[in-house]
Amino acid sequence: MKAYNWGILGTGNIAHKFARALMLLDNAHLYAVGSRDAARAEQFAAEFGFTKHFGSYEEMLADPGVEVVYISSPHTHHLEHTMLALRNGKHVICEKPMSVTSMEVSRMIDEARKNNLFLMEALWPPFQPSYLKADEILKGGKMGRLHHMRGKFAFVSPYDPELRTYNLALGGGALLDIGIYPVMDILRYMGEPESVTATSVLAPTGADESTAMIFRFSDGRMAEAYCSFGNMGGVCTEFNCENGNLILTRGRDRNQHLIIELPGDTDDRIFTPPAQGYQYEAAEVMNCLDHGLTESPVVPLSFSLTLARILDEVRVKAGIKYPGRDR
Ligand SMILES: NC(=O)c1ccc[n+]([C@@H]2O[C@H](COP(=O)([O-])OP(=O)(O)OC[C@H]3O[C@@H](n4cnc5c(N)ncnc54)[C@H](OP(=O)(O)O)[C@@H]3O)[C@@H](O)[C@H]2O)c1
């Protein structure tokens, strides 16, 4: 089995979780970490056992040993950092949202293709055991036709204009940070909507504190998505089918639950992947590289582009603006 030299760009919250997950994979070599701050890079490297640490992203990306890079900077920096990695000949998995606008996502895809390098958006759910089980049940036909979906992602992030969640310069706002998940679920299971209705409540910085969306499909089906930094609504996607319902949720216990509701019968299945399941997307990257693929069949680049286009449309309808980044 070929082992891949990983580089991690950025040392924030999600980079810690991803590094912990990488440690579970035999074919992942924790090779390098790059930070804007040399001491932070050194500390991160020591915590997880990376071979090398760099006090700048440029230096890390110039290291010929780095083969695949995980981009974990704020959304507004994904374009710059992904381009930098690709131009240095590295394969990339970039945190969600892939970028702030679909135009930017399109540029990233073009650059990856031009260089014949792998690129994937780090969309975590499709690789989780609860989602794989839901896929199997939906495909099995027992639930009947999927008629409606409702997804929400909400938690309390107290208002602070400097925080990544509210600071527009760091891509602040609930839609791009957490609303992307219910929207992604709806697109994956119901396809591209014919029309989108959306409204937001904006924080004083202009970042959306809450956004509600309704999607209508050409065959008459509908779906709703909601995200907020203002309440403890939690994470839940409901699939309403002709014969019953599936409910995917993350409990207060942080476990993944798949609740299967059929007439007279309710089954709550609980999944507790180690490292919160972040290793599966990294394993997918290496599996694709093993097979000479430059994109993942599970999260293809066309999906990331469609997702970004729908998020553009929601933003326009709801009046969410990122200065200097129209589309
Ligand atoms: N997949 C998931 O479940 C998940 C969960 C949380 C977040 N995310 C995504 O991951 C990305 C980062 O989120 P996070 O919560 O990890 O954020 P965070 O804790 O603020 O970390 C972001 C890191 O990016 C680097 N960075 C580069 N330029 C920066 C700048 N101008 N300002 C601040 N930091 C900068 C910093 O690392 P250095 O200082 O070391 O350079 C910082 O530690 C976001 O795009 C978010 O959507 C995904």
The ligand as an SDF file (V2000), in Angstrom:
LIG
                    3D

 48 52  0  0  0  0  0  0  0  0999 V2000
  -15.7760   19.8860    7.9960 N   0  0  0  0  0  0  0  0  0  0  0  0
  -16.1480   20.3700    9.1580 C   0  0  0  0  0  0  0  0  0  0  0  0
  -16.7910   19.6960    9.9660 O   0  0  0  0  0  0  0  0  0  0  0  0
  -15.7220   21.7460    9.5310 C   0  0  0  0  0  0  0  0  0  0  0  0
  -15.8280   22.1650   10.8600 C   0  0  0  0  0  0  0  0  0  0  0  0
  -15.3560   23.4240   11.1790 C   0  0  0  0  0  0  0  0  0  0  0  0
  -14.8490   24.2600   10.1980 C   0  0  0  0  0  0  0  0  0  0  0  0
  -14.7860   23.8280    8.9090 N   0  0  0  0  0  0  0  0  0  0  0  0
  -14.2460   24.7010    7.8620 C   0  0  0  0  0  0  0  0  0  0  0  0
  -12.8530   24.8190    8.0620 O   0  0  0  0  0  0  0  0  0  0  0  0
  -12.4170   26.1450    7.8100 C   0  0  0  0  0  0  0  0  0  0  0  0
  -11.6920   26.6680    9.0440 C   0  0  0  0  0  0  0  0  0  0  0  0
  -12.5700   26.6450   10.1470 O   0  0  0  0  0  0  0  0  0  0  0  0
  -12.0030   26.5830   11.6590 P   0  0  0  0  0  0  0  0  0  0  0  0
  -13.1990   26.4800   12.5240 O   0  0  0  0  0  0  0  0  0  0  0  0
  -10.9490   25.5630   11.7880 O   0  0  0  0  0  0  0  0  0  0  0  0
  -11.3950   28.0370   11.7910 O   0  0  0  0  0  0  0  0  0  0  0  0
  -10.2370   28.5280   12.7470 P   0  0  0  0  0  0  0  0  0  0  0  0
  -10.2370   27.7500   14.0130 O   0  0  0  0  0  0  0  0  0  0  0  0
  -10.3580   29.9900   12.8140 O   0  0  0  0  0  0  0  0  0  0  0  0
   -8.9060   28.1420   11.9570 O   0  0  0  0  0  0  0  0  0  0  0  0
   -8.5980   28.6830   10.7210 C   0  0  0  0  0  0  0  0  0  0  0  0
   -7.0870   28.6650   10.5270 C   0  0  0  0  0  0  0  0  0  0  0  0
   -6.8110   29.2230    9.2570 O   0  0  0  0  0  0  0  0  0  0  0  0
   -5.5800   29.8900    9.2880 C   0  0  0  0  0  0  0  0  0  0  0  0
   -5.7490   31.2230    8.6920 N   0  0  0  0  0  0  0  0  0  0  0  0
   -5.2060   31.6400    7.5250 C   0  0  0  0  0  0  0  0  0  0  0  0
   -5.5130   32.8990    7.2690 N   0  0  0  0  0  0  0  0  0  0  0  0
   -6.2750   33.3220    8.3040 C   0  0  0  0  0  0  0  0  0  0  0  0
   -6.8830   34.5550    8.6120 C   0  0  0  0  0  0  0  0  0  0  0  0
   -6.7780   35.6400    7.8230 N   0  0  0  0  0  0  0  0  0  0  0  0
   -7.5980   34.6550    9.7540 N   0  0  0  0  0  0  0  0  0  0  0  0
   -7.7410   33.5960   10.5630 C   0  0  0  0  0  0  0  0  0  0  0  0
   -7.1650   32.3970   10.3240 N   0  0  0  0  0  0  0  0  0  0  0  0
   -6.4270   32.2580    9.1990 C   0  0  0  0  0  0  0  0  0  0  0  0
   -5.1360   29.9550   10.7350 C   0  0  0  0  0  0  0  0  0  0  0  0
   -4.0630   29.0240   10.8950 O   0  0  0  0  0  0  0  0  0  0  0  0
   -2.5700   29.5420   11.1580 P   0  0  0  0  0  0  0  0  0  0  0  0
   -2.6940   30.7060   12.0890 O   0  0  0  0  0  0  0  0  0  0  0  0
   -1.9160   28.3750   11.7670 O   0  0  0  0  0  0  0  0  0  0  0  0
   -1.9920   29.9310    9.8470 O   0  0  0  0  0  0  0  0  0  0  0  0
   -6.3340   29.5070   11.5310 C   0  0  0  0  0  0  0  0  0  0  0  0
   -5.9810   28.7910   12.6760 O   0  0  0  0  0  0  0  0  0  0  0  0
  -13.6560   26.9450    7.4230 C   0  0  0  0  0  0  0  0  0  0  0  0
  -13.7240   27.0900    6.0300 O   0  0  0  0  0  0  0  0  0  0  0  0
  -14.8270   26.1010    7.9210 C   0  0  0  0  0  0  0  0  0  0  0  0
  -15.9760   26.1840    7.0990 O   0  0  0  0  0  0  0  0  0  0  0  0
  -15.2110   22.5980    8.5750 C   0  0  0  0  0  0  0  0  0  0  0  0
  1  2  1  0
  2  3  2  0
  2  4  1  0
  4  5  1  0
  4 48  2  0
  5  6  2  0
  6  7  1  0
  7  8  2  0
  8  9  1  0
  8 48  1  0
  9 10  1  0
  9 46  1  0
 10 11  1  0
 11 12  1  0
 11 44  1  0
 12 13  1  0
 13 14  1  0
 14 15  2  0
 14 16  1  0
 14 17  1  0
 17 18  1  0
 18 19  2  0
 18 20  1  0
 18 21  1  0
 21 22  1  0
 22 23  1  0
 23 24  1  0
 23 42  1  0
 24 25  1  0
 25 26  1  0
 25 36  1  0
 26 27  1  0
 26 35  1  0
 27 28  2  0
 28 29  1  0
 29 30  1  0
 29 35  2  0
 30 31  1  0
 30 32  2  0
 32 33  1  0
 33 34  2  0
 34 35  1  0
 36 37  1  0
 36 42  1  0
 37 38  1  0
 38 39  2  0
 38 40  1  0
 38 41  1  0
 42 43  1  0
 44 45  1  0
 44 46  1  0
 46 47  1  0
M  CHG  2   8   1  16  -1
M  END
$$$$
